[in-house]
Amino acid sequence: MEKLVIEGGTPLSGTVAVNGAKNAAVAILPATVLINGKCRIDNLPNISDIKLCCEILKDLGAEINFISDEEIEIDCTNINKTEVPFEITRKFRASYYFIGSLLSRFKQAKVGSPGGCNFGSRPIDQHIKGFELLGATVESEGGVITADTEGLIGNRVYFDIVSVGATINVMLAATLAEGTTVIENAAKEPHVVDLANFLNTMGADIRGAGTDIIKITGVPELTGGSTYSIVPDQIEAGTYMIAAAASRGNVTITNCITKHLDSISAKLIEMGISVVENDDGDEITVSCTERPTKASIKTMPYPGFPTDMQPQAGVLFSISDGTSYITEGVFDSRFQYTDELNKLGANIKVNGKTAVFEGVPSLTGCPVTACDLRAGAALIIAGIAAQGTTEVYGIEYVDRGYQHIEEKFNKLGAKIKRVIVD
Ligand code: UD1
């Protein structure tokens, strides 16, 4: 086990480049199962969820070659299995994308229930509804989801709620189905669009991704043969933006798509923080000299304020001037991190789906434990902003989604050491 030891109180300054998006990569790797041939994927983040996706692909019979740290060649021609065991699927959420891709190409899938961060109940009823509407029989028993079909046939799939996972999974299933599938009330996140772009590059016919209606015309096979570069990570960029503001620093974030950051930029500007985008829309500079003022957010599907930025925003609200509010609009339970921030001297009260942040002038370091990926990122930001020493435990969660996080922060002037804990 490892922990990060952070000497806080230094404003961050300099430039940091964003890696490829975790949530796009963990959809695109399972999507390679659909390709009867080779493909190359570039701008791949070097994070533990990607290692798990590769383990699953290898176990299924795919050949994988790393061309560099960030570029991979995958050949799924000879996949000879359609089962993914629970020992590995329980370790991350996106493992359920193998249901959609295996079902689409091989007409069957047996995949252990997905794991991932604990934000309360995370049902997959909309995924299952979508598979069934395309003609699959799906059973969920004893922690295993089994899906079979004699051949998927396109259909209209209307989702009762906006779900990233269900949109992606049904898109995967529909790619090789016969006829046309229309997904209505689809999620519009950048990673949904990125998956559609990847599949189209490999020979699929998907239109409308990024709107709430996606039309997928099934094709007999994907032959691959191309290289695809993964979209920059919106949440990683947003995390560095908030870290810059919380530390009263001045940081330029490069290799990002500023359009994807609009909801975060707007909130920071509302709080009196300077946010400047370059003309090309791929760099953003955040600087903060005064104590930010209070604000409120309600998390929503894209283009609303992302739930995956909620804990990081919570750190900023904790040290802003006045009373701020966060309403969690996506998950049942995503405020566990507030207990840890309160240990650092924040004053946060949670009432159901709303948290009230009475801003304090500063935080003071102490040992804290991450309960999930973004909570871990938030505690690191809190440690950087706090006076004194903060120890962050539960770093394995952070390694699931952030590449070299302490190295990147240290280049910006933070003082963070990774230490092995007995
Ligand atoms: C994905 C992201 C996660 C992000 C979330 C919301 C990945 C791998 N993970 O998670 O980082 O926090 O989107 O942006 O991309 N729901 C149902 N039934 C379903 C599916 C979802 O009720 O069948 C509910 C969920 O419980 C939740 C809401 O819908 O309340 C949104 O969930 P969803 O968008 O599906 O999130 P994930 O795909 O799990």
Residues whose N, C-alpha, C, O or C-beta is under 5 A from the ligand:
A	BS01	UD1	N23 R93 A94 S121 R122 P123 I124 D125 Q126 H127 I161 V162 S163 V164 G165 A166 T307 D308 V330 F331
